[in-house]
Amino acid sequence: MIHRRTFLTATAALSLLPTLAWAQGRAEGYPSRPVTIVVPFAAGQSGDILARILSEPLSKSWGKALIVDNKTGAGGIIGSQFVAKAAPDGYTLLLGSSGPMAIAPNLIKNAGYDPRRDFTPIMNVAGVAQALVVPANSKYKTVQDLIADAKARPGKLSYASGGNGSTQHLTMEMLKQRTGISMVHIPYKGTSPAYTDLIGGQIDVLFDSAPGVVPFLQGDKVRVLAVSTAQRMPSWPSVPTVAESGVPGFDVLGWLGIVAPKGLDPAIQKKLNTDLKAALALDSTKASLSRLGMIPVGNSPEEFGKYITSELAKFGDVIKKGGITVD
């Protein structure tokens, strides 16, 4: 004899089968045409490089092209706005990063999107350490050398960034807050002119992403005092962390992850996450990321969503304490 409760449970389960089959079918048929990944920064920057590294294995796996589209402007906001308003069909993705996804919403009231509300998280693909850099001929050999001089001459040292409110700016602001030092911030329109003045001796120090530092490090034009991450970078094992250099608990990891517009089919979300994990597992991908100083992450959509929320809170606290505003 079948009890009424058992019958109702079985009926409810059966009613879900068409929906599950439909969702599975959507995932199996995806992608049926080229997929565009919007990079909200110029060609040659970390996000652009990562997107192009991923495009080859994903295009090969799908049998469809993964097109990298650089939509630049407003510190990554323009490209992020574009994807937030795109159709949630899986054919328009965003290479999100800590700048437009965790910093900009804390600085700009009308950024045009909310990272927690307007996007579907897919995966945090890679982490990018910030490197504390001085000219190759600088008198500073360690982080403590820099801190000691900054304390002895408050407001006399200067540091560069790629722009007010940038990740470079806020990473240095965090160091200032943790150590009590005072330095003058010189924002530039991008990192290229900042390096020109750093190497020329007009600027004392800057934080920049590890991939951005590599060309200058290979040319023996700069020296890296430390990296911002909690652990040393495998590709730079001899370079200490800021934390082990006398600033306990210091941990800043710039991140690069894939998100889609809100409302993406969960089956496609899962397929994208699975395919990205497969691309990250390739030896060629690992080698490319290692050369660039990027750290593979490859987490779940749920973990990535929670991480975005925590990053918003972390940078929001730094911005509030520092009274930082944008022009």
GIKATA-V295333 format. One record per backbone hydrogen bond with DSSP energy under -0.5 kcal/mol. CO is the residue of the C=O (numbers start at 1). NH is the residue of the N-H. E is the energy in kcal/mol with one decimal. If there is no record, write none. Layout:
[[CO NH E] [CO NH E]]
//
This chain:
[[1 3 -0.6] [3 7 -2.5] [4 8 -2.6] [5 9 -2.4] [6 10 -2.6] [7 11 -2.5] [8 12 -2.4] [9 13 -2.3] [10 14 -2.4] [11 15 -1.9] [12 16 -0.8] [13 16 -0.8] [13 17 -0.7] [14 17 -0.9] [14 18 -0.5] [16 20 -2.7] [17 21 -2.8] [18 22 -2.3] [19 23 -2.5] [20 24 -2.8] [21 25 -2.4] [22 26 -2.3] [23 27 -2.0] [24 28 -2.5] [25 29 -1.9] [27 30 -1.1] [35 67 -3.1] [36 38 -0.6] [36 93 -2.9] [37 69 -2.3] [38 40 -0.6] [38 95 -2.8] [39 71 -1.7] [42 45 -1.6] [45 49 -2.6] [46 50 -2.5] [47 51 -2.4] [48 52 -1.9] [49 53 -1.8] [50 54 -2.4] [51 55 -1.5] [52 56 -0.8] [53 57 -0.7] [54 58 -2.0] [55 59 -2.3] [56 60 -2.0] [57 61 -2.2] [58 62 -2.6] [59 63 -2.2] [59 64 -0.6] [65 35 -2.5] [65 67 -0.6] [67 37 -3.1] [67 69 -0.6] [68 70 -0.6] [69 39 -2.4] [69 71 -0.9] [70 72 -0.7] [71 79 -0.5] [73 76 -1.0] [73 78 -1.5] [74 77 -1.3] [76 80 -1.5] [77 81 -2.9] [78 82 -2.0] [79 83 -1.9] [80 84 -2.2] [81 85 -1.4] [83 86 -1.2] [87 89 -1.9] [88 265 -0.5] [91 36 -2.4] [92 261 -0.6] [93 38 -3.3] [94 96 -1.4] [94 259 -2.0] [95 40 -0.5] [96 257 -2.5] [97 101 -2.1] [98 102 -1.9] [98 103 -1.5] [99 103 -1.2] [99 104 -2.8] [103 106 -1.5] [103 107 -1.0] [104 107 -1.0] [104 108 -2.9] [107 109 -0.6] [108 111 -0.9] [114 117 -0.9] [114 118 -3.2] [118 262 -1.5] [119 121 -0.6] [120 260 -2.3] [123 125 -0.9] [123 258 -2.7] [124 298 -1.8] [124 299 -0.9] [125 297 -2.9] [126 256 -2.5] [127 295 -3.0] [128 254 -2.1] [129 210 -2.4] [130 228 -2.5] [131 133 -0.7] [131 208 -1.7] [132 225 -2.9] [132 226 -0.8] [133 206 -1.9] [134 223 -3.0] [135 138 -2.0] [139 141 -0.6] [142 146 -1.5] [143 147 -2.6] [144 148 -2.6] [145 149 -1.9] [146 150 -2.4] [147 151 -2.2] [148 152 -1.9] [149 153 -1.9] [151 154 -0.6] [153 156 -2.0] [153 157 -0.6] [157 184 -3.0] [158 204 -1.1] [158 205 -1.2] [159 186 -3.0] [160 207 -0.6] [161 188 -2.0] [162 190 -1.3] [163 166 -2.0] [166 170 -2.5] [167 171 -2.3] [168 172 -1.8] [169 173 -2.1] [170 174 -2.1] [171 175 -1.7] [172 176 -2.6] [173 177 -2.4] [174 178 -2.2] [175 179 -1.8] [176 180 -2.3] [176 181 -0.7] [182 155 -2.3] [184 159 -2.7] [185 187 -0.6] [186 161 -1.3] [188 190 -1.5] [190 194 -0.6] [191 195 -2.4] [192 196 -1.7] [193 197 -1.8] [194 198 -2.3] [195 199 -2.9] [196 200 -1.5] [197 201 -0.5] [197 202 -2.1] [197 203 -1.3] [198 201 -1.2] [205 160 -1.9] [206 133 -3.3] [208 131 -3.8] [209 213 -1.4] [210 213 -0.5] [210 214 -1.7] [211 215 -0.5] [213 216 -0.9] [213 217 -2.3] [214 218 -2.7] [215 219 -1.0] [216 221 -2.7] [216 222 -0.8] [217 220 -1.5] [221 136 -2.0] [223 134 -2.5] [223 225 -0.6] [226 132 -2.9] [227 242 -2.4] [228 252 -2.0] [233 236 -1.2] [234 237 -0.6] [236 239 -1.6] [238 240 -0.6] [240 227 -1.8] [241 245 -0.6] [242 245 -0.7] [242 247 -1.3] [243 246 -1.2] [243 247 -0.5] [247 250 -1.7] [252 130 -0.7] [252 254 -0.5] [254 128 -4.4] [255 98 -1.1] [256 125 -1.2] [256 126 -2.0] [257 96 -2.3] [258 122 -2.1] [258 123 -1.6] [259 94 -2.8] [260 120 -3.6] [261 264 -0.8] [265 268 -0.6] [265 269 -2.4] [266 270 -2.3] [267 271 -2.0] [268 272 -2.8] [269 273 -2.1] [270 274 -2.5] [271 275 -2.8] [272 276 -2.4] [273 277 -2.1] [274 278 -1.8] [275 279 -1.9] [276 280 -2.4] [277 281 -1.6] [278 282 -0.5] [279 282 -0.8] [282 286 -2.4] [283 287 -2.5] [284 288 -2.0] [285 289 -2.5] [286 290 -2.3] [287 291 -2.2] [288 292 -1.3] [289 293 -0.5] [289 294 -2.9] [290 293 -1.1] [293 129 -0.7] [294 296 -0.6] [295 127 -3.4] [300 304 -2.5] [301 305 -2.4] [302 306 -1.9] [303 307 -2.1] [304 308 -2.4] [305 309 -1.6] [306 310 -2.0] [307 311 -2.5] [308 312 -2.2] [309 313 -1.6] [310 314 -2.3] [311 315 -2.4] [312 316 -1.7] [313 317 -1.8] [314 318 -1.6] [315 319 -2.5] [316 320 -2.2] [317 321 -2.5] [318 322 -2.2] [319 323 -0.7] [319 324 -2.0] [320 323 -0.8]]
//
